[in-house]
Amino acid sequence: MKRDKLLMTPGPTNVPYAVREAMERPIIHHRTKEFEYFFSQMNDGLKKVFQTSNYVLTLASSGTGGMEAAIINAFSPGDKVLVANTGVFGDRFVKIAKAYGLNVITMDISWGNGVDAKEIEKILNSEKGKDIKGVLATHNETSTGVANDIQGIGEILKNRDCIFVVDAISSLGGLEIKTDEWGIDILIAGSQKALMLPPGLAFVSVSDKAWAAIEKSKMPKFYFDFLAYRKSLDKNTTPYTPAVALIIAATESLNMILDEGLENTFKRHKRLANICRAGVEALGLEFFADEKYMSDLITSIKAPEGIDIEKVRKILNIKYDIMVAGGQQHLKGKIMRIGHMGYVDEFDVLKTLSALEMALLEVGYEVEPGSALSAAQKAMNDIK
Ligand SMILES: *Cc1c(COP(=O)(O)O)cnc(C)c1O
């Protein structure tokens, strides 16, 4: 029987039925009251989920477009920025910033580790750190399964003349983020991760401090010019043709998150992570991310000695219709990543662990059958 794939990947993630159904409506014209209704609903929901009173702009692009847009709006060529680079996505900030002629100082943190906010403070206080105009950091480093201490970095940047840009593409809607309270000037989210939407939208919040920098930015830009988006948003519309179907879908997914309650959403993700980790440990597997920084949205696992982890992933996909992610770049074949973000429940995690054990047994890994499920279900009962 052919069935839908269960996406236990860190994006794209499973899209709930109500959200898919919302996308099946006839496409409405965007210069109408009807569209304005959905647009304002979405914008109200976004502010609540971002925990901000700032403008939240919606761009028709993937998350990377949101990162690029943040950089070209907030800075000018030659500006000095500091990037806390903890993996593939921190590195993407470095690449984009360099592509636009910024003077980039990179903190290269070993993969699997998180950034220590105190190290950022040290650099900012040093000669090298003079005139840093922006600090760029990744919240949930999806490539390694690490969650960085954004609150701690925000604390250090408060009262400094520096724009704090955070890639929360995979974390918004899954991990706690208090945009305003934590002093985040530009927060970037993506539709296809914890927000339970199909790919195609980036959401970007912009603080007053960031607007002041944006108004002075000398970087060339057009489609991504935030000033155009703000001007339109003041009139409850968009400068160009919006992704109408995705925006209507977003009203639905944001409502689902707010109905569950933000606190409950974060708690659910924490539970899922704990259940997943219990099963993984019972399988005798090792985690890739440092314990101190392990993300509640994604569990990264080292490939055991002599086991072809790519083959395990293939069995999960072809035989059990469960997709998990492999390693990126130099981690290809070395790690496996189980996403448990967005529209995922405890039994999705149990099913994945059970299938993982079956796949491991199939490739010759030795473990007592039933170990993963037994430990995970025990954790499910123990963790309230
Ligand atoms: C997925 C992801 C991105 C890239 O988003 P795209 O939508 O693929 O462009 C950037 N940063 C993080 C942390 C991500 O998880």
The ligand as an ORCA input file, in Angstrom:
! r2SCAN-3c Opt
* xyz 0 1
  C      16.284     25.237      6.890
  C      17.150     26.269      7.483
  C      17.653     27.350      6.734
  C      17.455     27.467      5.260
  O      16.166     27.599      4.887
  P      15.709     27.363      3.366
  O      14.243     27.513      3.522
  O      16.164     25.991      2.979
  O      16.324     28.423      2.555
  C      18.400     28.299      7.378
  N      18.687     28.192      8.676
  C      18.257     27.166      9.427
  C      18.620     27.114     10.865
  C      17.483     26.171      8.850
  O      17.062     25.145      9.588
*
